[in-house]
Amino acid sequence: MVSWTPSSFLTPLVGELVVVDLKSSFVCLGTLVACDEQYLELKDADFHDFRDSPATREIYVYDSARFGIRRNRSRVLVRQDEVVAVTRFSDIAAS
């Protein structure tokens, strides 16, 4: 069995509030609690589908940083092969 080691870039984000941008029309905001070779696990998350929203991704994430995360999932598993970017929530730029 091949051993898997998490990326040295992801490890410091465990326990942090993060934004996970996906290839699709979804974004996930929440606390990154674990990761393995296939999934990122987030708790107390907002899993948002932009097909149901007039907001752009940038506006939605910025508003979430200003007003708080709209939690709609207690636990989410996100496939790593769908991830485009992972950003620490505190790194969202105020403009």
C-alpha positions in Angstrom: 0.0 0.0 0.0 1.3 3.4 -1.0 1.4 5.9 1.9 -0.1 9.4 1.3 1.3 12.6 2.7 -0.8 15.8 2.6 0.6 18.7 0.7 2.8 21.0 2.9 0.6 23.8 1.5 -2.6 22.3 2.9 -1.4 21.1 6.3 -1.2 24.7 7.8 -4.8 25.3 6.7 -6.2 22.4 8.8 -8.3 24.0 11.6 -8.7 27.3 9.6 -11.7 28.9 8.0 -11.1 28.5 4.2 -12.8 29.2 0.9 -12.7 26.3 -1.6 -13.3 27.3 -5.2 -14.5 24.5 -7.4 -14.3 23.9 -11.1 -18.1 23.9 -11.2 -20.6 26.6 -10.2 -20.0 25.8 -6.5 -17.9 27.3 -3.7 -17.5 26.0 -0.2 -16.7 28.1 2.8 -16.0 26.5 6.2 -13.4 25.0 8.6 -11.0 22.6 7.0 -10.7 19.7 9.4 -9.0 17.0 7.4 -7.8 16.0 4.0 -6.7 12.8 2.3 -5.7 11.8 -1.3 -9.3 12.2 -2.5 -11.2 14.6 -0.3 -11.1 17.8 1.8 -13.4 17.7 4.8 -15.0 20.9 6.0 -17.2 21.5 9.0 -19.8 24.2 9.7 -19.8 25.0 6.0 -21.6 27.0 3.4 -21.8 25.0 0.2 -23.1 27.5 -2.3 -24.4 26.9 -5.9 -24.2 30.0 -8.1 -26.9 28.7 -10.4 -29.3 29.7 -7.6 -27.8 33.1 -7.0 -27.5 36.4 -8.8 -24.2 37.1 -7.0 -20.8 36.5 -8.6 -18.3 34.3 -6.9 -16.2 37.2 -5.9 -19.1 39.2 -4.4 -20.5 36.2 -2.6 -17.1 35.4 -1.0 -16.4 39.0 -0.1 -19.8 39.5 1.5 -19.3 36.2 3.5 -16.0 37.7 4.7 -17.8 40.9 5.8 -21.0 39.5 7.2 -20.2 35.9 8.1 -20.6 32.4 6.7 -24.1 31.3 6.0 -23.7 27.7 7.4 -25.9 25.2 5.6 -23.9 22.0 6.1 -22.5 20.6 9.3 -20.0 18.4 7.3 -19.0 18.4 3.6 -16.5 16.2 1.7 -15.2 18.0 -1.4 -13.4 15.9 -4.0 -9.8 17.2 -4.4 -9.9 16.7 -8.2 -12.7 19.4 -8.4 -10.7 22.0 -6.4 -9.3 25.0 -8.2 -8.2 27.0 -5.2 -8.1 27.0 -1.4 -7.8 30.3 0.4 -7.6 31.1 4.0 -10.7 33.0 4.9 -8.7 35.8 6.6 -6.8 36.3 3.4 -9.9 37.6 1.6 -9.0 41.1 0.5 -11.2 44.0 1.7 -11.9 46.5 -1.1 
